[in-house]
Amino acid sequence: MALDALIGVAQRRLAASGRPLRFLLAGGVNTLFGLAIYPALLWSSPALHDRYMLGLGLAQTLSLVFAFTTYKLTVFRTRGGAAGEFSRFLPFYLLHYAANWLALPLLVSGPGVDPVVAQFAFSVVLIASSWLWHSRVTFRPAR
């Protein structure tokens, strides 16, 4: 019995060892999707040309669902429990979106940071905090 438990622990650790690399790859795919979906929505829908903030909201919603799906299926590879995981996933991104919408104008109009540089720096913080949040909260292993 103890040997079976030890083998189970070893198998779980081996499966988890590739997780950081899968996380970075999924994050790259999620970033590309997020960068592409907003202009794609605006260009494909004349109704969104004058409602660009609505387009942003739609793009962020689609990006959120896409990111959740890629992390769940390809990084953490969890089964079932999607509703609970999504309820833990959502607050992280809502907080991130709110902080981003507040920080970007402050960084650009205050100290005069270039918007692209400020957004890139914000993305680096998101990547690091995202790994910590999702590995410990959203997709935490069952105990």
C-alpha positions in Angstrom: 0.0 0.0 0.0 2.8 2.4 0.9 4.6 1.6 -2.4 1.4 2.4 -4.4 1.1 5.8 -2.6 4.8 6.5 -3.3 4.4 5.6 -7.0 1.3 7.8 -7.2 3.2 10.8 -5.7 6.1 10.2 -8.1 3.7 10.1 -11.1 2.0 13.3 -10.1 5.3 15.1 -9.7 6.5 13.9 -13.0 3.3 15.0 -14.7 3.6 18.4 -13.0 7.2 19.0 -14.0 6.3 20.2 -17.5 3.7 22.6 -16.2 5.7 25.8 -16.1 6.8 25.3 -19.7 3.2 24.5 -20.8 2.1 27.6 -18.9 4.5 29.8 -20.8 3.5 28.3 -24.1 -0.2 28.6 -23.3 0.4 32.2 -22.1 2.0 33.0 -25.5 -1.0 31.5 -27.4 -3.4 33.4 -25.1 -1.5 36.6 -25.6 -1.6 36.2 -29.4 -5.3 35.4 -29.3 -5.9 38.5 -27.0 -3.9 40.8 -29.3 -5.7 39.5 -32.4 -9.3 39.3 -31.3 -9.9 43.0 -30.6 -8.9 44.2 -34.1 -10.6 41.2 -35.6 -13.9 42.1 -33.9 -13.6 45.8 -34.9 -12.7 45.0 -38.5 -15.3 42.3 -38.9 -18.3 44.2 -37.5 -19.2 47.7 -38.7 -21.5 48.0 -35.6 -18.4 47.9 -33.4 -16.5 50.7 -35.3 -18.2 53.4 -33.3 -18.6 51.2 -30.2 -14.9 50.3 -29.7 -15.3 50.0 -25.9 -18.1 47.4 -26.4 -15.6 45.7 -28.8 -13.0 45.8 -26.0 -15.4 44.2 -23.5 -16.3 41.5 -26.0 -12.6 40.9 -26.8 -11.8 40.6 -23.1 -14.7 38.2 -22.5 -13.6 36.0 -25.4 -10.0 36.2 -24.3 -11.0 35.2 -20.7 -12.9 32.1 -21.8 -10.1 31.2 -24.3 -7.4 31.5 -21.5 -9.4 29.5 -19.0 -9.8 26.7 -21.6 -6.2 26.6 -22.6 -5.0 26.6 -19.0 -7.5 24.0 -17.9 -6.9 21.6 -20.8 -3.3 22.0 -21.7 -1.5 23.3 -18.6 -3.1 22.0 -15.5 -5.0 19.2 -17.3 -7.8 19.0 -14.7 -11.0 17.0 -15.2 -14.4 18.2 -14.2 -15.0 21.0 -11.7 -15.0 23.6 -14.5 -17.6 25.8 -12.8 -15.7 25.9 -9.5 -12.4 26.5 -11.3 -13.9 29.3 -13.4 -15.3 30.9 -10.3 -11.7 31.0 -8.9 -10.2 32.0 -12.3 -12.6 35.0 -13.0 -11.7 37.2 -10.0 -8.0 37.2 -10.9 -8.7 38.5 -14.4 -11.4 41.0 -13.3 -8.9 42.4 -10.8 -6.2 42.5 -13.5 -8.5 44.2 -16.0 -9.5 46.8 -13.4 -5.9 47.4 -12.3 -4.8 47.7 -16.0 -7.6 50.2 -16.8 -6.5 52.3 -13.8 -2.7 51.9 -14.0 -2.2 52.5 -17.7 -3.6 56.1 -17.8 -1.8 56.9 -14.6 1.6 55.7 -16.0 1.1 57.4 -19.3 -0.2 60.8 -18.2 1.8 60.9 -14.9 5.4 60.1 -15.4 4.9 59.9 -19.2 5.7 56.3 -19.7 5.2 55.2 -23.3 1.8 53.3 -23.4 3.4 50.2 -25.1 6.2 50.0 -22.5 3.7 50.5 -19.7 1.4 47.7 -21.1 4.4 45.4 -21.6 5.5 45.9 -18.0 2.0 45.3 -16.8 1.9 42.1 -18.8 5.1 40.8 -17.1 3.5 41.4 -13.7 0.4 39.6 -15.0 2.4 36.5 -16.2 4.2 36.1 -12.8 1.1 36.7 -10.7 -1.0 34.5 -13.0 1.2 31.5 -12.5 1.1 31.9 -8.7 -2.7 32.4 -8.7 -3.7 29.6 -11.1 -1.2 27.0 -9.7 -2.3 27.7 -6.1 -5.9 28.8 -6.3 -7.7 28.2 -9.6 -6.4 24.7 -10.5 -5.1 23.7 -7.1 -4.7 19.9 -6.8 -7.4 18.1 -4.8 -6.4 17.1 -1.3 
